[in-house]
């Protein structure tokens, strides 16, 4: 697959399967939450704010919307019940696995 064909396929996939991620802040939040989840260290609210992805109000508003859509889950930490950990829903993880496969597709030889 050529470079622009791959970019085109990725954008088409985004429009079809990631329509709920409306703004760049949504993608940033999901990317950071997924990265930390993948590393086995779920992201906490405090660490999310320290990433400086936007103002606290913007982050809270975007998270509230994504939680309402069922894309992001919250759970209490097993170590400290006062700490809230953020996780991607299994449904969103499957979508991102397919998206990663499109992005990682080997380019054809010219």
N, C-alpha and C positions, 0 to 999 in steps of 0.2 A: 504494500500500500504506500502510495506517495505521501509526502508530509502534509500537503494541504488536503488531500483526501482523508487522511487520518484526523486532522483537525476538524474537517467538515463532519465526519462521522461522530466525533466526540461532541460537537455542538448539537447535532441532531439528537443524540442520546440525551444530552442535558435538557433540551426542550421537551422531549417525550417523557422522560422519567424523573426529572429533577425540577419540575415546574414549581414546586413548593419553596425551593430555595431561590427567592426572588432577588435578593441583593447580595453584593459581595460580602457583606458582613455575615450573612447566613452561611455562605461557603466557608468563610474563615472560621466561624464557630464550629461547624461540622467537621472541618479538616482537623482542627486542634483537638476536639473531643475524640475523634476517631484515632488520631495519632497516639494520644495518651492511653486510650483503651487498648490499642494494639500492642503497646509497650507493657501492658499489665499494670499501669499506674493510672487509674481513672482520674480525670481532671476534676478538681474541686472548684467551687465558686471563687474562692480566694485566688487560686492560681490562674484561673481564667481572667479575672480582673487584672492581674499583674502582667498578662501578656499584652496589654494595651491595644486591644483590637478595636476599641472604640470607647466612648464614654460609658460609665456604669449604667446610666439610664438606657442607652442604646442596646447594650448587651442584655440587660434585663428584658427589654421589650422584645428583642429578637428571640431570646430563649423562651419567653412566655409563649410566643407564637409557635415556635417549633415544638414545644412540649404539647401545646393544644392540638397540633396536627399529628402528634404521636411519633414524631421523628427522633426526639430526644427524650430519654428517660432519666429520672433522678432516683437515687437510692441513698440510704444512710450508710456511712462507712462502717465496716465491721469493727474497725479499730476504735473509732470515736463516733458515737451516735450523733454528736452535734454537727459533724461534717457531712455535707451533701456532695455526692459524687455524680458526675454527668456521664451518660453513656448513650451511644447511638442505638436506635431500635434495631432488632434483627432484620426487619424489612429494609431499612436504609442501608445496613451493612451489605445486604445482597445486591442492592442497586449499585453501591460503590465497588463491589467486587467485579461486576460486569463492566462498569466504567473504567476500572483499572485495566481490564483485559483489552479494551479498545485502545487505551493510551499506550499500552505495552506491546501492541501488535508489531511484529517485526516488519520493518519497511522492505519493500521489494527492491531488488537490485535494478539499477537503471540500465 
